[in-house]
Amino acid sequence: MSDNKYDAIVIGAGMGGLSCALHLAKKSMNVLVLEKQPKVGGYAQNFLRAGYDFDVSLHVLSAMNKDGGLHQLFDYMQVLDKLEVTEHSPMFTSVFPDATYRLPSREEGRAYLKSTFPKEADGIDKFIHIMESIIEANTRLFWSGEVDIDNFFPARYFKRTYHELLQECFTDKRLFGLMGQLWQSTGLPNERCAANWAAEVFGSHLVTGNYYVKGGGQQISNAMAQTLCEAGCTVRTSSLVHKVLLKERTAVGVELESGEQIPAPIIVANANPLQTYFTLIGKEHLAKPFVYKLGTLEPSASLLTLYLGLDCPGREAGVLDHTTFINFDYSNLRTYNAAMNEAYHTTDYIISDYTDEGSNTHPPGKGIVQILEVAPGKAWTEISRDEYEQKKAQVTDIILKKVALQYPHLAKHIVVAELGTPRSMEIYSRNPYGSVYGFAQTPEQADNWRFGVASIFQGLYFTGAWARGGGGGYMGSVVNGRVAANQILSRHMWRGQEKTFDVAVKREFTIHRKSEATKQTTVRPNQFQYTLSQNDISPLGELTSKAAVRFMDDAANQYINARQPELRQRWKTIEGTTPWHTSFFQMRFVFVPYNTVIAGDTINIDVEFEPGEAGKGGFTMNIFSAQSAKKLANAGGRVLIRPLSSHRQ
């Protein structure tokens, strides 16, 4: 073995591994992190294609508000001041066949839900109370451990599904779909996902909001690794661990693929338990019943992600919000089953605009859009290379055609397209079948029944998405890093002093707020924009004719007065310097049925005008939804134009 002396070795520099390493380092441990890839991050990294820097996996984070759990964790690990964070409002847009919802967070979210579903007001209060209670109890357990175990609120939902929790609160099936909208972030539909886990995921976003880190997942990973190195610890990339070394069933070090052996009394695997036990340790050290038990555990689903580099910002291609969920119906069980059967024509998906004109993630004036959906791992990992390449091309085509139904202008702006598959994820992470959330969070595999942090070998521990006390995703993995570190410190009776790292001070941490409800596209001289109120919308969710006429009348007047100097040269008989007023006559209005809008949506009115004899002309106007780019109404015909003073007489 080498002469290097470390208190702990962490295998894998994903979120869980880096979090665990930082927590151990805060207690004065000298930690070595070994990563097989050329850069840190695991799933939390970026990759380059033709000048576009794609974020592999980060869509949004929750709990990054000042009192949020993830904010506090990053602050404790001295990573926070290395991050630039933006909050998105509303937190997401959900498109269903009969309605579009733009759900805010916190108290705005409660008010929005009650105004949208007034008959479910009591149930909405109950639902939010359950979310807050689960988060509060779990947070208290996580930070202090001071809970009344006999009255632990989340315990009432042990072995129950999220669907059962929703049944306690709602009768309107639309709310089952909307409150289960983050099912892609758990990998399971309402009917199969553990209640506490789904409530923690959805509730944390609803209670604290949606956030994105500038630079993506790679920025978080880099910040954590940088702080670890500044703390005097070591991070080695391109260092593949070949074996965990055992002595009398105790972990004593690791051996790299190069043959180098490195001793340490504590080994932490950010690798999945199957790889760790079967490959890094070997089945010869395992009892047959244990091997059988591991084989019965269900890994989570995987994902398909279509990374698109555009020749324009995402909004100009019709993708107007940072995060939009496109749903074929309100049942995520149906779409989950469709995904598991690879019926990609009818599977729901998430479309996200990653365009950031203030960054170097894409060429100037360009943009990035990503499309994500759940996928079965085995269908991609257990086929030949030729079959895989053919399937990849076919599924990319299916997804783009499906997305074109909602975003008809997107395809013509694509210059780079790369499909990330379960096979891609298995190759880079070595997670079985490209699983992204560890073991599936079913009631049988969640809460106290989740895979433990401590292994069957003394000195060997697990961290990350697979282990108890966190779960999948960014926040779950970071949380589990602390859980694993606390168990390690306790079991080894480590008495190291709490340490404040002497790290590079970057800046004071602030959160930028980006309101997508009011975010506007570039307005052309002949285009006018308006924000809708509830009074502008019919009971069927369509733009009312009264509102449409009012908006078009205002747009016509704005347009004519903007062109007044030009028209005065043409119409010399109209005297005076007062503003002009436009009156419609002989106009034809056509309204498009079934294209729905909601309060807070923006509409664009495109205006074309052909001047005639003095004070007369012809207008053509089209109203589009800025959110969906669908036409809502149009009008065409003749107008009279007079000075405002003359009009008043």
C-alpha positions in Angstrom: 0.0 0.0 0.0 1.0 3.6 -0.4 2.2 5.8 2.5 -0.7 8.2 2.2 -2.7 8.4 5.4 -6.3 9.4 5.2 -9.0 9.2 7.9 -11.6 8.3 5.2 -11.8 7.5 1.5 -15.0 8.3 -0.5 -15.5 6.3 -3.7 -17.4 8.5 -6.2 -17.6 12.3 -6.4 -21.3 12.6 -7.0 -23.5 14.8 -4.8 -23.7 12.3 -2.0 -20.0 11.5 -2.0 -19.0 15.2 -2.0 -21.5 16.1 0.7 -20.4 13.2 3.0 -16.7 14.2 2.4 -17.4 17.8 3.3 -19.3 16.9 6.5 -16.4 14.6 7.6 -13.9 17.3 6.8 -15.9 19.8 8.9 -15.1 17.5 11.8 -11.4 17.7 11.0 -11.1 14.4 9.1 -8.5 14.2 6.3 -10.6 12.8 3.4 -9.7 11.4 0.0 -12.3 11.4 -2.8 -11.7 9.1 -5.7 -13.7 9.7 -9.0 -13.4 7.4 -12.0 -14.5 10.2 -14.5 -12.2 13.0 -15.6 -14.4 15.5 -13.7 -16.5 15.5 -10.5 -20.3 15.4 -10.3 -21.7 12.0 -11.2 -25.1 12.9 -12.6 -24.5 16.5 -11.5 -22.3 17.6 -14.4 -22.3 19.3 -17.8 -21.1 18.2 -21.2 -20.1 20.1 -24.4 -21.5 19.6 -27.9 -20.6 22.1 -30.7 -20.3 25.1 -28.4 -23.4 24.2 -26.2 -22.7 23.4 -22.6 -25.6 21.0 -21.6 -26.6 20.5 -18.0 -26.9 16.7 -17.6 -29.6 16.5 -14.9 -30.4 19.6 -12.9 -33.8 21.1 -13.6 -34.8 22.9 -10.4 -33.9 22.8 -6.7 -36.1 23.5 -3.7 -35.3 24.7 -0.2 -32.7 27.3 -1.4 -34.6 30.1 0.4 -32.9 31.5 3.5 -34.6 29.1 5.9 -34.6 26.2 3.5 -32.8 22.9 4.3 -30.6 22.8 1.2 -29.6 26.5 1.7 -28.5 25.6 5.3 -26.6 22.6 4.1 -24.7 24.5 1.5 -24.0 27.2 4.0 -22.7 24.7 6.6 -20.4 23.1 4.0 -19.2 26.6 3.0 -20.3 26.2 -0.6 -23.1 28.7 -0.7 -21.1 31.8 -1.6 -19.8 30.0 -4.7 -23.3 29.6 -6.2 -25.4 32.1 -8.1 -29.1 31.2 -7.7 -32.2 32.3 -9.5 -35.8 31.7 -8.2 -38.4 31.0 -10.9 -41.9 32.3 -10.5 -44.3 30.6 -11.1 -42.5 27.5 -10.0 -43.7 25.6 -13.0 -46.4 25.5 -15.8 -48.6 22.4 -16.2 -50.4 21.8 -19.5 -53.3 19.4 -19.5 -55.7 18.8 -22.4 -58.4 21.0 -20.8 -56.4 23.6 -18.9 -53.0 25.2 -18.3 -51.9 25.9 -14.7 -49.1 28.2 -13.7 -48.5 27.3 -10.1 -46.7 29.7 -7.8 -45.1 28.6 -4.5 -45.7 29.5 -0.9 -48.8 31.4 0.1 -49.3 32.6 -3.5 -49.6 28.9 -4.4 -52.2 28.3 -1.8 -54.3 31.3 -3.0 -53.9 30.2 -6.6 -55.1 26.7 -5.9 -58.1 27.9 -3.9 -59.1 30.4 -6.7 -58.7 27.7 -9.3 -60.4 24.9 -7.3 -62.8 26.8 -4.9 -64.7 23.6 -4.0 -61.5 22.0 -2.7 -60.4 24.9 -0.5 -60.6 22.9 2.8 -58.7 20.0 1.2 -56.0 22.4 -0.1 -55.4 23.7 3.4 -55.3 20.2 4.7 -52.8 19.1 2.0 -50.5 22.0 2.6 -50.6 21.4 6.3 -49.6 17.8 5.7 -46.7 18.9 3.5 -45.5 21.4 6.0 -45.8 18.9 8.9 -43.9 16.2 7.1 -41.1 18.6 6.1 -40.9 20.2 9.6 -40.7 16.8 11.4 -38.1 15.4 9.0 -36.1 18.6 9.2 -36.1 18.4 13.0 -35.1 14.8 12.9 -32.4 15.5 10.4 -30.7 18.5 12.2 -31.2 17.7 15.9 -32.8 14.3 16.2 -35.1 15.7 18.9 -38.5 14.2 18.0 -41.2 12.4 19.9 -40.9 9.1 18.2 -44.3 8.1 19.4 -45.9 11.1 17.8 -43.6 11.4 14.7 -46.0 12.9 12.1 -44.5 11.2 9.0 -45.0 7.8 10.7 -48.7 7.9 9.9 -47.8 7.6 6.2 -45.3 4.7 6.5 -46.3 1.9 4.1 -48.8 4.2 2.4 -48.8 5.6 -1.1 -48.9 9.2 -2.2 -52.3 8.4 -3.9 -53.7 7.5 -0.6 -52.5 10.7 0.9 -54.1 12.7 -1.9 -57.4 10.8 -1.3 -57.4 12.2 2.2 -57.5 15.8 0.8 -59.1 15.9 -2.6 -62.0 14.6 -4.7 -61.3 16.5 -7.9 -59.2 14.2 -10.0 -57.5 17.2 -11.7 -55.8 17.9 -8.3 -54.4 14.3 -8.3 -52.6 15.1 -11.5 -51.5 18.7 -10.6 -50.3 17.8 -7.0 -48.6 14.7 -8.5 -46.9 16.7 -11.2 -43.4 16.1 -9.9 -43.8 12.3 -10.3 -40.9 12.4 -12.8 -38.7 13.6 -9.9 -39.6 10.5 -7.9 -39.6 8.1 -10.8 -43.0 6.6 -9.7 -46.7 7.5 -10.2 -48.9 8.5 -7.3 -50.3 5.0 -6.9 -46.8 3.4 -6.5 -44.7 6.1 -4.7 -44.2 6.2 -1.0 -46.3 8.9 0.6 -43.6 10.6 2.7 -41.1 10.7 -0.2 -43.5 12.2 -2.8 -44.8 14.6 -0.2 -41.3 15.7 0.7 -40.4 16.2 -3.0 -43.6 18.1 -4.0 -44.1 19.8 -0.7 -40.6 21.2 -0.5 -41.1 22.9 -3.9 -44.6 24.2 -3.0 -43.5 25.5 0.4 -40.1 26.9 -0.6 -40.1 27.6 -4.4 -38.1 26.5 -7.4 -34.5 27.5 -7.9 -31.8 27.1 -10.5 -28.0 27.4 -10.1 -26.2 29.4 -12.8 -23.9 27.0 -14.6 -26.0 24.0 -13.7 -25.2 20.9 -11.8 -21.5 21.1 -12.7 -21.2 24.4 -10.9 -22.5 22.8 -7.7 -20.2 19.8 -8.0 -17.2 22.1 -8.8 -18.0 24.4 -5.8 -18.2 21.4 -3.4 -14.9 19.9 -4.7 -13.2 23.3 -4.6 -14.2 23.8 -1.0 -13.0 20.3 -0.1 -9.6 21.0 -1.6 -9.4 24.4 0.1 -10.1 22.6 3.4 -6.9 20.5 2.9 -8.5 17.3 1.6 -7.8 15.6 -1.7 -10.0 15.0 -4.8 -8.5 12.7 -7.4 -10.3 12.3 -10.8 -9.7 9.6 -13.4 -9.0 7.2 -10.5 -11.1 4.1 -10.8 -11.5 2.0 -7.7 -11.0 -1.7 -8.5 -11.5 -3.2 -5.1 -12.5 -2.5 -1.5 -9.8 -4.2 0.6 -11.0 -6.3 3.5 -9.3 -7.7 6.5 -11.3 -10.0 8.8 -14.5 -8.6 7.3 -13.4 -5.0 8.0 -12.8 -2.5 5.3 -9.2 -1.3 5.5 -8.6 0.5 2.2 -9.1 0.5 -1.6 -7.1 -0.7 -4.6 -7.2 1.4 -7.8 -7.3 -0.1 -11.3 -3.7 0.9 -11.6 -2.8 -1.4 -8.8 -2.2 1.4 -6.3 -3.4 0.5 -2.8 -4.5 3.3 -0.4 -5.3 2.5 3.3 -8.0 4.1 5.4 -10.1 2.9 8.4 -13.3 4.4 6.8 -14.5 3.7 3.3 -17.6 5.4 1.9 -19.2 4.2 -1.3 -21.1 6.8 -3.4 -21.3 3.8 -5.8 -24.5 1.8 -5.8 -24.7 -1.2 -3.4 -24.9 -3.8 -6.2 -21.7 -2.6 -7.8 -20.0 -2.2 -4.4 -20.9 -5.7 -3.0 -20.7 -7.7 -6.3 -17.8 -6.0 -8.0 -15.7 -4.0 -5.5 -16.0 -6.7 -2.8 -17.0 -9.9 -4.6 -19.8 -12.4 -4.1 -17.3 -14.8 -2.4 -17.5 -12.6 0.7 -21.3 -12.6 0.8 -23.8 -15.1 2.2 -26.3 -16.5 -0.3 -29.4 -15.1 1.5 -27.8 -11.6 1.4 -27.1 -12.0 -2.4 -30.7 -13.1 -2.9 -32.1 -10.2 -0.8 -30.1 -7.7 -2.9 -31.6 -9.2 -6.1 -35.1 -8.6 -4.8 -34.7 -4.9 -4.4 -36.3 -2.8 -7.3 -34.1 -0.1 -8.8 -35.8 3.1 -9.9 -36.7 3.9 -13.4 -34.3 5.8 -15.7 -34.8 8.8 -17.9 -34.6 10.0 -21.5 -33.3 13.5 -22.0 -33.2 15.2 -25.4 -30.6 18.0 -25.3 -31.3 20.7 -28.0 -29.0 23.5 -29.0 -31.0 26.2 -30.8 -30.1 29.0 -33.2 -32.1 31.4 -31.0 -33.2 31.8 -27.4 -35.7 29.3 -26.2 -38.5 31.8 -26.0 -38.1 32.8 -29.7 -38.7 29.1 -30.5 -41.9 29.0 -28.4 -40.6 27.6 -25.1 -41.6 30.4 -22.8 -41.1 29.1 -19.3 -38.1 27.6 -17.5 -40.1 24.4 -16.6 -43.3 23.2 -18.3 -44.9 19.8 -17.9 -46.9 18.6 -20.9 -49.5 16.0 -19.9 -51.8 13.9 -22.1 -54.2 13.4 -19.1 -54.4 13.7 -15.4 -53.3 10.1 -14.6 -49.6 9.8 -14.1 -50.1 6.0 -13.6 -51.3 5.8 -17.2 -48.3 7.7 -18.6 -45.9 5.7 -16.3 -47.3 2.5 -17.7 -47.0 3.9 -21.2 -43.4 4.8 -20.5 -42.6 1.3 -19.1 -44.1 -0.1 -22.3 -42.2 2.4 -24.5 -45.3 4.0 -26.0 -43.4 7.2 -26.4 -46.1 8.8 -28.6 -48.3 9.3 -25.6 -46.0 9.8 -22.7 -45.9 13.0 -20.7 -42.7 15.0 -20.7 -41.0 18.1 -19.2 -39.6 20.8 -21.5 -37.2 23.3 -20.0 -35.6 26.5 -21.4 -32.0 26.6 -20.2 -31.2 29.7 -22.3 -29.0 32.1 -20.2 -27.8 35.0 -22.2 -25.6 36.2 -19.4 -23.6 33.0 -19.3 -21.2 31.1 -21.6 -23.3 27.9 -21.7 -24.2 28.6 -25.4 -23.1 30.9 -28.2 -24.3 34.5 -28.1 -27.9 34.9 -29.4 -28.4 31.1 -29.2 -30.3 29.0 -26.7 -30.7 25.6 -25.0 -33.9 23.6 -24.5 -34.1 20.1 -22.9 -36.9 17.6 -23.0 -37.1 14.9 -20.3 -39.3 11.9 -19.6 -39.2 8.7 -17.6 -38.0 5.5 -19.4 -37.4 1.8 -18.6 -33.8 1.0 -18.1 -33.6 -2.6 -19.3 -35.1 -1.8 -22.7 -32.1 0.3 -23.5 -29.2 -1.5 -21.7 -29.9 -5.1 -22.7 -29.8 -4.6 -26.5 -26.9 -4.8 -29.0 -25.0 -1.7 -30.1 -26.6 -1.6 -33.6 -30.1 -2.0 -32.1 -29.3 0.8 -29.7 -28.2 3.2 -32.3 -31.2 2.5 -34.5 -33.6 2.8 -31.5 -32.0 6.1 -30.4 -32.6 7.6 -33.8 -36.2 6.3 -33.9 -37.1 7.5 -30.4 -35.5 11.0 -31.0 -37.8 11.3 -34.1 -40.9 10.2 -32.1 -40.2 12.7 -29.3 -39.6 15.6 -31.7 -42.9 14.8 -33.5 -44.7 14.6 -30.2 -43.3 17.9 -29.0 -44.1 19.6 -32.3 -47.8 19.2 -31.4 -47.3 21.7 -28.6 -44.3 23.6 -29.9 -44.7 23.8 -33.7 -41.8 26.3 -34.2 -39.2 24.5 -32.2 -37.8 22.0 -34.8 -36.7 24.6 -37.3 -34.4 26.2 -34.7 -32.6 23.0 -33.7 -28.9 22.9 -34.7 -27.7 20.3 -32.1 -29.7 17.3 -30.8 -28.3 14.7 -28.5 -30.4 12.0 -26.8 -29.3 10.9 -23.3 -30.6 7.4 -22.6 -30.6 4.8 -19.7 -27.6 3.2 -21.5 -25.7 6.5 -21.3 -26.4 6.8 -17.6 -25.4 3.2 -16.9 -22.1 3.7 -18.7 -21.2 6.9 -16.9 -22.6 6.0 -13.4 -22.5 2.2 -13.4 -25.9 2.3 -11.8 -27.9 -0.8 -12.9 -30.1 -0.1 -15.9 -29.2 3.6 -15.6 -31.4 4.1 -12.5 -31.4 7.7 -11.5 -33.1 7.7 -8.0 -31.4 4.7 -6.4 -33.8 2.0 -5.2 -37.4 2.7 -6.3 -39.2 4.7 -3.6 -42.1 2.3 -3.1 -43.7 2.0 0.3 -41.8 -1.3 0.8 -38.4 0.3 0.1 -38.9 3.8 1.6 -38.6 5.4 5.0 -37.3 2.9 7.6 -37.2 0.1 5.1 -34.8 1.8 2.8 -31.3 0.4 2.3 -29.1 1.3 5.3 -26.0 3.6 5.4 -23.9 1.1 7.3 -22.8 -2.0 5.4 -22.5 -5.6 6.6 -18.7 -5.0 6.8 -17.2 -2.8 9.5 -15.8 0.4 8.3 -17.8 0.4 5.0 -20.7 2.8 4.5 -23.0 4.0 1.7 -24.0 7.5 0.7 -26.1 9.1 -2.0 -29.4 8.2 -3.7 -29.4 4.5 -2.7 -29.2 4.8 1.1 -31.6 5.6 3.8 -32.1 9.2 5.1 -32.1 11.1 1.8 -33.3 9.5 -1.4 -32.8 10.4 -5.0 -32.2 13.8 -6.7 -29.9 16.6 -5.7 -31.4 17.4 -2.4 -31.9 13.8 -1.4 -28.2 12.9 -2.2 -26.8 16.0 -0.4 -29.0 15.3 2.6 -27.9 11.7 2.7 -24.2 12.8 2.7 -24.9 14.4 6.1 -26.8 11.4 7.4 -24.0 9.1 6.4 -21.3 11.3 7.9 -23.2 11.5 11.2 -23.4 7.7 11.4 -19.7 7.4 10.6 -18.7 9.9 13.3 -20.9 8.3 15.8 -19.9 4.6 15.1 -16.2 5.5 15.1 -16.6 7.8 18.2 -14.7 10.5 16.3 -13.8 13.4 18.5 -12.4 15.9 16.0 -13.2 19.5 16.5 -15.8 21.4 14.4 -13.7 23.2 11.7 -14.3 26.3 9.8 -12.5 26.1 6.4 -10.2 28.9 5.3 -11.8 29.1 1.9 -11.8 31.7 -0.8 -14.5 34.3 -0.1 -16.5 34.9 -3.3 -19.3 37.3 -2.5 -22.4 37.7 -0.3 -25.0 35.1 -1.3 -28.2 36.5 -3.0 -31.1 34.9 -4.9 -32.2 36.5 -8.1 -35.9 36.3 -8.9 -37.1 35.6 -12.4 -40.8 36.0 -12.9 -41.8 34.0 -16.0 -45.4 35.2 -15.7 -44.3 38.7 -16.7 -41.3 37.8 -18.8 -41.8 39.2 -22.2 -40.4 38.4 -25.6 -38.9 41.1 -27.8 -41.8 43.3 -28.9 -41.9 44.3 -32.5 -43.3 47.7 -33.5 -46.5 46.0 -34.8 -46.9 43.7 -31.8 -48.6 44.5 -28.5 -48.8 42.4 -25.3 -51.3 42.2 -22.5 -51.6 40.2 -19.3 -55.0 38.4 -18.7 -57.1 38.7 -15.6 -59.7 36.2 -14.5 -62.4 38.5 -15.9 -61.0 38.1 -19.4 -61.6 34.3 -19.3 -64.8 32.4 -19.9 -66.0 29.6 -17.7 -64.6 27.2 -20.4 -61.2 28.8 -20.0 -61.3 30.6 -23.4 -60.6 34.3 -24.0 -63.9 36.1 -24.0 -65.0 38.1 -27.0 -65.5 41.2 -24.9 -61.9 41.0 -23.7 -60.6 40.3 -27.2 -62.3 43.3 -28.7 -61.1 45.5 -25.8 -57.5 44.4 -26.3 -57.6 44.8 -30.1 -59.2 48.2 -29.8 -56.3 49.3 -27.5 -53.7 47.8 -29.8 -55.2 49.5 -32.8 -55.1 52.9 -31.1 -51.5 52.4 -29.9 -50.5 51.4 -33.4 -52.1 54.3 -35.1 -50.7 56.9 -32.7 -47.2 55.4 -33.0 -47.5 55.9 -36.8 -49.1 59.3 -36.5 -46.1 61.3 -37.9 -45.9 59.1 -40.9 -49.7 59.2 -41.5 -49.9 63.0 -41.1 -47.7 63.3 -44.2 -50.1 61.1 -46.1 -53.4 62.5 -44.6 -52.7 66.3 -44.7 -56.5 67.1 -44.3 -56.5 65.8 -40.7 -55.6 68.8 -38.7 -54.6 69.3 -35.1 -51.9 67.8 -32.8 -54.1 65.8 -30.4 -53.9 62.0 -30.3 -56.1 60.1 -32.7 -58.8 57.6 -32.0 -59.5 54.5 -34.0 -63.1 53.2 -34.3 -63.9 49.8 -35.8 -66.6 49.3 -38.4 -67.3 46.5 -40.9 -65.0 44.3 -38.8 -65.1 40.5 -38.8 -64.0 38.7 -35.6 -63.2 35.0 -35.5 -62.5 33.2 -32.2 -60.7 29.8 -32.0 -62.6 27.4 -29.7 -60.9 25.1 -27.1 -57.6 27.0 -26.9 -57.6 27.8 -23.2 -55.8 30.4 -21.1 -55.5 31.2 -17.4 -55.2 34.4 -15.3 -51.7 35.7 -15.5 -51.1 34.4 -19.1 -49.7 36.9 -21.7 -51.3 37.4 -25.1 -49.6 38.9 -28.1 -51.5 40.9 -30.7 -49.9 41.3 -34.1 -51.2 44.3 -36.1 -51.1 45.0 -39.8 -52.6 48.2 -41.3 -53.2 49.3 -44.8 -54.0 53.0 -45.0 -56.6 54.3 -47.4 -58.1 57.7 -48.0 -57.7 60.3 -45.2 -58.9 58.8 -41.8 -59.7 55.4 -43.2 -57.9 52.1 -43.6 -57.9 48.3 -43.2 -56.8 46.4 -40.2 -55.8 42.7 -39.8 -55.1 41.6 -36.2 -54.2 38.2 -34.7 -54.2 37.3 -31.0 -51.8 34.5 -29.8 -51.2 33.0 -26.5 -47.6 33.8 -25.5 -47.5 30.6 -23.4 -48.6 28.1 -26.0 -48.1 30.1 -29.3 -51.7 29.1 -30.2 -54.0 31.5 -32.0 -56.9 32.6 -29.9 -58.7 35.1 -32.2 -58.3 37.2 -35.3 -60.1 40.2 -36.8 -60.1 42.0 -40.1 -61.9 44.9 -41.6 -62.2 48.7 -41.9 -61.6 51.5 -39.3 -62.2 55.2 -39.0 -59.5 57.4 -37.5 -60.2 60.9 -36.1 -58.5 63.4 -33.7 -59.5 62.6 -30.2 -61.0 66.1 -29.6 -63.2 65.6 -32.7 -64.3 62.1 -31.4 -65.4 63.6 -28.1 -67.5 66.2 -29.8 
